Amino acid sequence: MRHRRQVSVVTAAALSLALGLGACSGDDSGTGTKGESGDGSGTGSGPGSGPGSGPRLRAEAGFVPQPVMKDLAAGYLTVRNDGAADDRLTAVSTDLADDVTMHTTEGERMRAVDGFDVPAGGELTLARGGDHLMLEKLDRKPEVGEKVSFVLHFAESEPIEVEVPVQPTTYRPAE
C-alpha cells in the first residue's frame, strides 16, 4: 500500500512538472502595452533613442498561460526594435511573482540565461519551446482573463511596462 501511494505521488509530481514545462513550449496574442511614461506607446526610451540613432523598443503580442502549478508560470511576448542599434533584455519584474527568470530551451532542456539580445531592426520573440520567461514563487494563481503586468528592463533603453492576458493553459495562438 505504501509503495502504491509513493508511485501515485511520483506520478502526480511528474505530470505537474510535464504540464508546467509544456507551458514553456508557441506564440503570442493580444496585449496592452504602455511606455514607462504611461502614454500608451509601449516604447522604451533612453540614450540614443532618437530617430535612427539607437534602439527604439516596443513590446506586444504576449500572454501567460494559466499555470497548472500554484507557484510557477510561464510568460511569452515579442519585443520589436525599430531602431538602428541593438539592445538587450536584462531583467523582468512583475507583482505576481517573487522572481522572473529568463530561459532558453535547447532540445528538451531549459536553461536559465542572463538576458536576450534585441537586434536593431529586428525582434526578440519569447514563445513556447524557445526563449521564454518563468515566473517563480507566484503570490497567487492568476485566472483566465486577468492581466499580468511586466516591467522589461534593458541594457540601453528605459524600462517598458506591458500587460498581457492570462489565457487557458492549452492556449495556442494562431501563427
C-alpha positions in Angstrom: 0.0 0.0 0.0 2.8 2.4 0.9 4.6 1.7 -2.4 1.4 2.4 -4.4 0.9 5.8 -2.7 4.6 6.7 -3.4 4.1 5.8 -7.0 0.9 7.9 -7.2 2.7 10.9 -5.6 5.7 10.5 -8.0 3.3 10.2 -11.0 1.4 13.3 -9.9 4.6 15.2 -9.4 5.9 14.2 -12.9 2.6 15.1 -14.5 2.6 18.5 -12.8 6.2 19.1 -14.0 5.4 18.0 -17.5 2.4 20.3 -17.7 4.5 23.2 -16.3 7.2 22.6 -18.8 4.6 22.3 -21.5 3.7 25.8 -20.6 7.3 26.6 -21.6 6.7 25.4 -25.1 4.0 28.8 -29.1 3.3 32.1 -29.9 1.6 35.2 -28.8 -1.7 37.0 -28.7 -3.3 40.3 -27.7 -1.6 42.5 -25.2 -1.8 46.0 -23.9 1.4 47.9 -23.7 2.4 51.3 -22.5 5.7 53.1 -22.1 7.2 54.0 -18.8 5.7 57.5 -19.3 2.2 55.9 -19.4 1.4 57.4 -22.8 0.3 54.1 -24.3 3.2 54.0 -26.7 4.7 50.7 -25.5 8.2 52.0 -26.3 11.4 52.4 -24.4 13.5 55.5 -24.5 17.0 56.2 -23.3 20.4 57.1 -24.6 20.3 57.3 -28.4 16.6 56.6 -28.7 16.0 59.4 -31.3 15.1 58.6 -34.8 17.6 56.3 -36.5 20.2 56.6 -33.7 19.7 53.9 -31.1 17.3 51.2 -30.1 13.5 52.0 -30.3 11.7 49.2 -28.5 8.1 48.2 -28.2 6.5 45.1 -26.6 3.5 43.4 -28.0 1.6 40.2 -28.6 2.1 38.4 -25.3 0.3 36.1 -22.9 0.7 34.0 -19.7 -0.9 30.5 -19.9 -3.0 29.8 -16.8 -0.5 27.9 -14.6 -1.1 24.3 -13.6 1.0 24.7 -10.5 0.3 27.2 -7.8 3.8 28.7 -7.7 5.2 28.6 -11.3 4.1 30.1 -14.6 5.5 31.0 -18.0 5.3 34.2 -19.9 5.6 34.9 -23.7 5.8 38.2 -25.7 7.6 39.9 -28.5 9.9 42.9 -28.2 10.4 44.8 -31.5 13.4 47.1 -32.1 12.7 49.7 -34.8 15.9 51.5 -34.0 19.4 51.4 -35.5 21.2 49.9 -32.5 21.0 46.6 -30.7 19.7 46.3 -27.1 19.5 43.6 -24.6 16.7 42.5 -22.3 18.5 42.2 -18.9 15.7 41.7 -16.4 11.9 41.3 -16.0 9.8 42.0 -13.0 6.1 41.6 -12.0 4.0 42.0 -8.9 2.6 38.5 -9.5 5.8 36.6 -8.7 8.8 36.9 -6.4 11.2 36.2 -9.2 11.1 36.2 -13.0 13.9 34.4 -14.8 14.7 34.2 -18.4 15.2 30.7 -20.0 16.1 29.3 -23.3 15.2 25.8 -24.5 17.8 23.6 -26.0 16.3 20.3 -27.2 14.1 19.3 -24.4 16.1 21.1 -21.6 15.5 24.6 -20.2 18.5 26.7 -19.2 18.5 30.0 -17.3 20.2 32.9 -19.1 21.2 36.4 -18.0 19.4 38.1 -20.9 18.3 38.2 -24.5 19.5 40.3 -27.4 17.0 42.5 -29.2 18.7 43.2 -32.6 18.4 46.5 -34.4 15.6 46.4 -37.0 14.5 43.0 -35.6 12.7 41.4 -32.7 13.0 39.1 -29.7 10.3 36.5 -29.6 9.6 34.8 -26.3 7.5 31.7 -27.2 6.7 28.1 -26.2 9.5 25.8 -27.0 12.1 28.5 -27.2 13.2 31.6 -25.2 10.7 32.4 -22.5 10.1 33.9 -19.1 9.5 31.8 -15.9 7.5 33.4 -13.1 8.6 31.7 -9.9 7.1 31.8 -6.4 3.7 33.2 -7.5 1.9 35.3 -5.0 -1.3 33.7 -6.3 -2.5 31.6 -9.2 -3.9 34.0 -11.9 -7.2 33.3 -13.6 -8.0 33.2 -17.3 -8.9 36.8 -18.5 -6.8 38.6 -15.9 -4.0 40.9 -17.0 -0.4 40.4 -15.8 1.8 43.4 -15.7 5.5 43.1 -16.5 8.3 45.6 -16.5 11.0 44.8 -19.0 14.5 46.2 -18.2 17.1 46.7 -20.9 20.8 47.4 -21.1 20.4 50.7 -23.1 16.7 51.7 -23.2 14.4 52.7 -20.4 12.1 50.1 -19.0 8.9 49.1 -20.8 5.7 48.2 -18.9 3.5 45.7 -20.7 0.2 44.0 -19.7 -0.5 40.5 -21.1 -3.7 38.5 -20.7 -3.9 35.1 -18.9 -5.0 32.5 -21.4 -6.2 28.9 -20.9 -3.3 26.5 -20.1 -3.6 24.8 -23.5 -3.9 28.1 -25.5 -2.0 28.1 -28.8 -2.2 31.4 -30.7 -2.7 31.5 -34.4 0.5 32.0 -36.3 
